[in-house]
């Protein structure tokens, strides 16, 4: 999606500390998202937690996909925010 930096340019580079958005946002994403890499029910328990970006990849079309250090799953940029210190 590239909301901030454009297509195929990650908004959160490796090492960036991000916060997973709150549970309401994650549940809405689960209901509405119809494409690749859906969130899992297990990922909901990590709502609100902060972690470092471990890896960034892009789905065809430019959607940013993140792996977080110590937190399982693939995360879409819409499910993450910068922490207050960023």
C-alpha positions, 0 to 999 in steps of 0.5 A, spaced: 500 500 500 505 504 501 501 509 505 507 514 507 513 512 502 509 510 496 509 503 493 514 498 494 517 503 499 516 500 506 513 505 511 517 501 517 524 499 515 527 493 519 529 495 526 523 500 527 519 499 533 512 499 531 506 498 535 500 493 533 494 497 533 488 495 538 484 489 538 478 493 535 482 495 529 485 488 528 478 485 528 475 490 523 481 488 519 480 481 519 472 482 517 474 486 511 480 484 508 479 479 503 486 478 499 492 475 501 495 473 508 489 474 512 490 475 520 489 469 524 485 469 531 492 468 534 495 474 532 489 478 536 492 477 542 498 481 540 494 487 540 497 493 543 504 490 543 510 493 541 516 490 537 522 491 532 521 490 525 525 483 523 523 483 516 519 486 510 516 483 504 512 486 498 506 482 495 504 483 488 501 490 487 506 493 493 502 491 499 507 491 505 508 485 509 512 485 516 515 480 520 516 482 527 521 480 532 518 475 537 511 476 535 508 470 530 505 472 523 505 476 518 503 483 519 500 488 514 502 495 514 494 497 516 495 493 523 501 497 525 503 504 528 509 507 529 511 508 537 510 514 540 518 515 540 518 514 533 
